[in-house]
């Protein structure tokens, strides 16, 4: 990161010289990875809200679920001295960029809009770094989400499962009807997304924190990690066709069209179903993944305002102000499948799945756990190493569960060893 910082700052200086009389404009270049139907609509909704405030959103979308490609493009644009004005920067990637001075502090907006009072404390903490507010929070996704096709469950005569025993019984009933139980993808980031939700269910919140937040290597040898890995393999075996890397929105479509009864995915899949006109309660429903009721495994989308050759600070502040406002929060999150980051909204305005997500996140009794697969708990390198280890475990049958636990223990580094 230090080398990157030096290159970035010199690139910035160079472009300062090159820039011809930079005039603060109202058009902002926004880099993000929202390209599916619902993601696109959600981004368009933000663009509309901003247009009302006189800010024009110039789209720089980089396709690729989970942001794998977008994060790389951002890095190369920064190195070339051409950072976007606004970027979807989340979790540890955000703090890494803040650390090298790339990100505009948003303290004044936060003060004006009383973020300390209106945002969930966890949200404010996640957008703060070294005492500064460094990004505008957009929405909270729940990773431990199980989506199901209502019609297939009704045909199989089963209720939505809340335990693994019920889930297994539902799988057998769906299969007995000739149906496919689970939509599956071998994409490493999707495998990691499913795994961390299983891990939370098996391990419980305390061990999950030891594994993923404190990142104690020895904890990865625990039998509960083994149980989560075995369940991951079992789930993949339900795919009922040679498993392959499928785009996440194709799996949401398979669920909607009745080609699969269940999908385990972050609730952006809920947004996707809604975008195609599916109705919650009639066509599909959702529940917390078995073993994770009352827990919220979250990924938070945030927009960071990047420093660049032109001074756009006041327009960038307007962006932060608009996206955290109640109107944008409700309209955007309803489309995106995530929930508002504010604690002062009326949850009755949300659909059943989102209401449960928001209420669980809000409850003093619930557990809020950061997602590893979506950069809330570790940097890009650790996240990728974990995803790759899981992918190998699934795709290479000879890799044993114990060996995989040892590999996971080896790729997990304690937070203090990161920089
Ligand atoms: C982001 C979501 C996005 C999903 C799929 C997650 O990392 O937080 O906003 O919809 O990836 O691309």
Boltz pocket constraint, residues with backbone or C-beta under 6 A from the ligand:
constraints:
  - pocket:
      binder: B
      contacts: [[A, 33], [A, 39], [A, 64], [A, 65], [A, 66], [A, 67], [A, 141], [A, 268], [A, 299], [A, 300], [A, 301], [A, 374]]
      max_distance: 6.0
